[in-house]
Amino acid sequence: MDPDKIMSGLSKEICATLKTMEKAKTADEKLTHSKTVKNLCESLGVFLKLMAEMAPHDDDGEPIPF
């Protein structure tokens, strides 16, 4: 599986779920969507953490631009 495709898919699902959550009427619907967003964000975080661990470390001391 391509990690870029997985991260892109997770990002799209997060955005789609947030848009759906905006339209939710009841507290139960909002809670369900918020739990879904939380789980998707945690999944995306796993990939980001893995990429950070695998990335070469620069020793030149320049800060990350973001």
KAWO-V749732 format. One record per backbone hydrogen bond with DSSP energy under -0.5 kcal/mol. NH is the residue of the N-H (numbers start at 1). CO is the residue of the C=O. E is the energy in kcal/mol with one decimal. If there is no record, write none. Layout:
BEGIN
nh=NH co=CO e=E
nh=NH co=CO e=E
END
This chain:
BEGIN
nh=3 co=1 e=-0.6
nh=6 co=2 e=-2.0
nh=7 co=3 e=-2.7
nh=8 co=4 e=-2.3
nh=9 co=5 e=-2.5
nh=10 co=6 e=-2.5
nh=11 co=7 e=-2.3
nh=12 co=8 e=-2.3
nh=13 co=9 e=-2.3
nh=14 co=10 e=-2.4
nh=15 co=11 e=-2.2
nh=16 co=12 e=-2.5
nh=17 co=13 e=-2.6
nh=18 co=14 e=-2.3
nh=19 co=15 e=-2.1
nh=20 co=16 e=-2.1
nh=21 co=17 e=-2.4
nh=22 co=18 e=-1.5
nh=23 co=19 e=-0.8
nh=23 co=20 e=-0.7
nh=24 co=21 e=-1.0
nh=30 co=26 e=-2.0
nh=31 co=27 e=-2.5
nh=32 co=28 e=-2.3
nh=33 co=29 e=-2.3
nh=34 co=30 e=-2.5
nh=35 co=31 e=-2.2
nh=36 co=32 e=-1.8
nh=37 co=33 e=-2.5
nh=38 co=34 e=-2.3
nh=39 co=35 e=-2.3
nh=40 co=36 e=-2.4
nh=41 co=37 e=-2.7
nh=42 co=38 e=-2.2
nh=43 co=39 e=-2.1
nh=44 co=40 e=-2.4
nh=45 co=41 e=-2.3
nh=46 co=42 e=-1.4
nh=47 co=43 e=-1.3
nh=48 co=44 e=-2.3
nh=49 co=45 e=-2.6
nh=50 co=46 e=-2.1
nh=51 co=47 e=-2.4
nh=52 co=48 e=-2.1
nh=53 co=49 e=-2.0
nh=54 co=50 e=-1.8
nh=55 co=51 e=-1.7
END
